[in-house]
Amino acid sequence: MKLKFLFIFFLCVQIYAQTLTGKVIGIKDGDTVVVIDTAKIQTTLRLAEVDCPEKAQAFGTKAKQFTSDQVYLKEVKYKVTTTDRYGRSIAEVYYDNDKYLSAEIIKSGFGWQYKQYSTSKLLASLEQEARNNKRGLWVEPNPIYPSLFRKKNN
């Protein structure tokens, strides 16, 4: 039994440590994409370290459009870091010569650094720069963080 557990554990570690490739075939919202790999397996990826406005929220549609403009129908590299409570793979997604999608979203003002899961000083500075320059959602006087919006509207 112990040996079986260790095998599964090491298999999971290998999967999470691996850099995979796929083509983005769907954009669910600003921070969730669908990729298909060479084996024709579709995987929903929740972007690591970023939280975008909800669809019904101000800038939700613009965040989705920004993500689509960046990666739709493009080959991407991604590294699954964990799974969330909905079973989605949380992943760092890279495109166009290793641009980090989460960083590009934050830098352009279409999402927040997801501080509950990210301690990146780079992402914190990109968010602050977007705020200071009133990019994207930061043109609003008091943008509502997505988790607060969800609580308020449920």
C-alpha angles and dihedrals in degrees: 000000000000091000092052091050092050091049092052091045093052091045090055091048090052092051093049093046093050125098108224132189132218144147118259106237100165143030112204094178139323094297103030127071136170120227131188121208131208090271087059092247114148119216128185110222123199105204114245122239098008135090118194128197116276118257092255092047128090108277093013092117092042091051090052090048091049091052090047092050090052103046116003110132091359129124110249137184117225139182117204109220100177143321128261130228090271092056095252119143112247107216146175105231123202129188142163099031097333103314107163106232096209091053092049091051092050093043091053093049099248097117148017127246102258093235093182087068104021133064095173111144089199092057091045090054092046090053092048091049091051090049093049092049094042093235121171114329090005090079085077114088094227113012112194117235109240096242090054090048091052092050092048093049101043 
